[in-house]
Every structure is written in C-alpha cells, then in structure tokens.
Amino acid sequence: MDRWACLNLREFPLQLLLQRYPKWIPCPVAVVENDSPNGKVTYANEIARKQGVIPGLRYASALTLEPQLRAAPMPREAIEAAIRHIITALQEFTPDVEPHSQESGILWLNASGLQKLFRSMEEWARRIGRGLTRAGYQSVLVAGYTRFGTYALAKSVPAGVHVLSDPVQEGSAARKVLLRDLGLSPRLLSNLEKLGLESLKDFLKIPSAGFLERFGPEAHRLHQLASRADWNPIRPQMHTEPVQSNVILDYPESDTNRLIFIVKNELAPMLSSLAARCRSLAAITLTLKLDSKETKQETLRPASPTLNERHIVDLIRLRFEAMTLTGGVIEVGLVADDVEATSEQLRLFDQIATRNLIDANDALARIRAAYSEETVVSAALHEGHLPEAQFRVTSLSHLGHAHCRYVKVTPLVRRFNVCPEPFIDPQRLGDRDTFIRGMELGTLQRMVGPDAVSGGWWNREVQRDYFYTETSLGTLWLYYDRIRRRWRLNGKVE
C-alpha cells in the first residue's frame, strides 16, 4: 500500500524573515509584498494579529494599528533557495520530494518502501521532525495514505509529527477538517458558509454534477481532490549532484600562476555542465589542501550569477594574489553554487562554444562516403495520426550551432521500438511481485491510461489503447491492439 506524508512549514516566509532578523522574534512582525506604504501584508505573527494586523492590509494601515510593527519583504528567490535546501535535506529520508506549486512551505514526501531502512513509519517521521527543529523550522508532518488526506490534516492539526495507522483513520480525520483551515479564498469561503458548509464532510455531500458551474474552478478542484476523483502521482524534484571538480597534484605546488592555470582548466568543463542544466554560477568554493596538513577554503561570488569564464578567473586570480600559503598545494577542489540561468546568459555562453563545426561536418562527410548517404540522419516532426507516424527520419546534411533553450521541467523521452514487441497481458498479472516478461523488466507497480487511438480504415484499420506502465526498473509504453487482441511493447520512457 502506498504511503504519503505531507510537510507543512507553516507561514514559511515569516519563519525565514525571523531567521534573517532574530531580534524581531519578541516583536510584532509581518511579511509585506514590497517595502512601500501600499505594500500588502501577506503574513503576520501572533503578536501582530492580536493588534489587528492581518494578511491583506496595506503596510500603512497596519502601522496605524501597530506602530511598533517590524515588516520587510521576503524575495521569491530567497524562498525558493530555502525550499531547495530543505528538499536536499529531505532526500536523505526519501528520494521523492515534491513542493507545492502555489503554497510556499508545503511539501509531499513518498513514504512507500522504506520499511527496510527505518524500523517504523513513526521513527522515520520523528527523525524528519527532529532535523527540521534543529534547523530552526516550526513544522507539521502528517504521514498517511493519500495526497489530499495528509495535506488537509497538515493544514489543521497542531505542530509536530502525526502518523496515521490506517486509511480509515485518515479518512475520518480528514472529513472533520474545517474549510477555513484549507486556505480558500475569502469569497469562496463566505459563499460556502452561507450554505452551512463548514467542514470537508459537509462539502463532500454536495453532488459533483454541475459543481464547476455553481461554485467555480477553485471549489471544483478542491472537490475533485477531496473525493479522489482527480488522482495525481508524486512529481518529485530530482536530486542532482553539485557540479564540482577535484585535482590531486603529483607534487606540492606553490607557484600562483600555475595554480591559477590548474583551476582554469577545471573551470571550463564545470561551466559547460552548468549550462547544460540551464544553471549559472552564483558562487564557487575553492578548497586547497597543503602539504603542511592545513586546509584553506575560500568562497568567491561574482557580482551576479554568470557563465563567463573570464570574470570568474579574474576573481580567482585576485584571491590567489592576496592569499598567503604556508606550504605547497597538494590538492585543489572546486564546488559550484548554482542558480537558474537566464536565457541571455545561456545565449552568451552558446556564442563562445568551443566546438569546431568544420571538423564535425568533415567527419560526417567521411562517414557518409565510407558507408552511405542514409547513415547520417536526424528525426523531424511530422503530422500524423498514430504515434509512429508523427516523426520522420531524414538525411542530415550538416551540423549547425546548438541553441540553448531554458525549460522549467525536463521532458520525458520516449524510445520507440522499430517493431513493437509482443507483451504479456498486464491484466493477468495478479500481485505486485509478478514479473513482466521475466526478471529483465522488473515488477509491475502501476498503470496509467488508456489513451485510445483509432484510424487507418483507408489502409489497415487500427484501434489501440495506450498505457504507461511503471515497473521497478523503469516506465514502459505499451498498447493493446483491440482488433488483433494482443498487447505490444511500443517503447520505454526515460
């Protein structure tokens, strides 16, 4: 059975603001949209709320209610950086962590399959809670069985760790959650209260037919999630290793120019790796191990995130010239601190690419001459009804410059089989330990679909139901041929 956990770092921007200004903790504090009289209050601590400072007020109005109010904006970049840091820490407990796309401080964790790593779900949850407390965060962690159930309870229960024993307990507790605890818009909440709807139990009594037209998209979305009609798998943020490099020298080196040259040689491939991830360098940490058993660590920050190698090398040169070494350097380490790159940074980096297109095209010409013109090809999009007809393999005459393009979410890649392979009927595979086509494809875990495709009556009629099938070794793309009554493996997803 799948297990979910929802982490609620309540009023997360306010917690970050108090970490930035710890002397404000005993004072009335608020987070505002911008540092101006018309900036709206988005979060306020308990001391400020007692004086009437509530979210939605203008900063000037809040000051009239509480002249001692401390307020400041919390930049979106700072919030996202803190969330990334927390996700990295949580990935020590589970690889699948998904932040809420709209609510800062809400994260879902995949708690399935961790029995062999932790003695119990309670131990797993408590270790996460203790780690967050040590980091200075106030949090609620609810471990249960559904995405929405854990989310609703994490918004309503007291701070701490809560582990639900079974789905029945979760469902019963979730139905008692008050609608005002779910962060609904004031207008929607007012309309629902006029109908006497105060809890999720009352809310779910309303028939789903015509719900969108009567209450709007926000209420319809909540009803779909609460009634489990709209099911979403976890979309985790993938753990990526930091871009780093390490060089062990053959002999102790004390000459500054040679050390700069060594660092420069390692810096170029690091910047290429960052550009491939659509990231830019915000800071670089330089670690020098000396033969005197001393370790020196220096962090260099450019004026703004960059992929310009010359700017970074200039900073490293200045730091080396001001540095006093007590011995020869025997090991050099570089670790990049990266942020999201802008399209302009990626274009500038692309303009200084070191690839020699003349040599590359000459090599392709030699391959075509040695084999045939059809040897060097590329795929091009083509309008077609069936998936295999939506692209064409065309001859590649020459290579051009690559153009970097920022994508927020890396798309999945489907690998087509030239000829779809026979496949065992997944509906006949009873339990999760049954193997598909033997050990090589792993155990069946979940199927998503079907997506029906039909056509081809003018040539050879086709009626297919496509499915994505998750196994322990990857995601398979297959279809059921209704006319020929057989399953085919059409490819894999990476």
Helices and strands as residue ranges (DSSP letters): E 4-8, H 12-20, G 22-24, E 29-32, E 41-44, H 46-50, H 59-65, E 70-73, H 76-90, E 97-99, E 106-110, H 121-134, E 140-144, H 147-154, E 160-163, H 167-175, G 179-182, H 186-194, H 200-203, H 211-215, H 217-226, E 244-253, H 256-276, E 279-290, E 295-300, H 309-322, E 329-340, H 343-351, H 357-370, G 373-375, E 377-381, G 387-389, E 391-395, E 414-423, G 426-428, G 439-441, E 444-455, E 462-471, E 474-481, E 486-493
